[in-house]
Amino acid sequence: MQATAFTYDPETRSGSVLLDDGTPVEFGTEAFEAGGLRLLRPGQRVRIEVEPGTSGADARITLVTLQTF
């Protein structure tokens, strides 16, 4: 699933994304580290994976990585 980086805290390595419908969803340190990223800037397009059976604001993000074309 694709989203747009919304917030990122480099100290905690966590933040939030906006889904394409505008829904904000938070991600934790584990999801950020699973993607192997070092930094994330608001506005970057990202690819996220969510825990099966979750969607929208209730989604639990398990992976955040940059969206490549």
C-alpha positions in Angstrom: 0.0 0.0 0.0 1.2 3.5 -0.7 1.1 6.6 1.6 2.8 9.9 2.1 5.1 10.6 5.0 3.4 13.1 7.4 5.5 13.3 10.5 8.8 11.7 11.6 10.8 12.0 14.8 14.5 11.1 14.3 15.0 10.6 18.1 12.3 7.9 18.4 12.4 6.8 14.8 8.6 6.8 14.6 6.0 9.0 13.0 2.9 8.9 10.9 1.8 8.7 7.3 -1.3 9.9 5.4 -3.1 7.2 3.4 -4.3 8.3 0.0 -7.8 9.0 1.4 -6.2 11.5 3.9 -6.4 9.1 6.9 -3.4 9.6 9.3 -1.8 6.4 10.6 1.0 6.2 13.1 4.0 3.9 12.8 6.5 2.8 15.5 10.2 2.3 15.6 9.9 -1.3 14.6 8.1 -0.5 11.4 10.7 2.2 10.5 13.7 -0.1 11.2 12.2 -3.0 9.3 12.3 -0.8 6.1 16.0 -0.1 6.5 15.6 3.7 6.2 17.9 6.2 7.9 15.7 9.3 7.5 12.2 10.2 6.4 11.0 13.7 5.3 7.4 14.8 5.3 5.9 14.6 1.8 7.9 11.6 0.6 6.0 8.8 -0.9 6.4 5.6 1.0 5.3 2.0 0.7 3.8 0.5 3.9 2.8 -2.9 4.9 0.1 -3.3 7.5 -0.9 -6.2 9.8 -3.4 -8.5 8.1 -7.0 -7.6 8.8 -6.3 -3.9 9.6 -7.1 -0.9 7.5 -7.7 2.9 7.8 -6.9 4.6 11.1 -6.9 1.2 12.8 -4.1 -0.1 10.6 -1.0 -1.4 12.4 2.0 -0.6 10.1 4.7 -3.2 10.1 7.0 -1.8 7.5 7.8 1.6 6.0 10.1 2.0 3.1 10.5 4.5 0.2 8.2 4.1 -2.8 10.3 3.5 -5.9 9.0 3.7 -9.5 
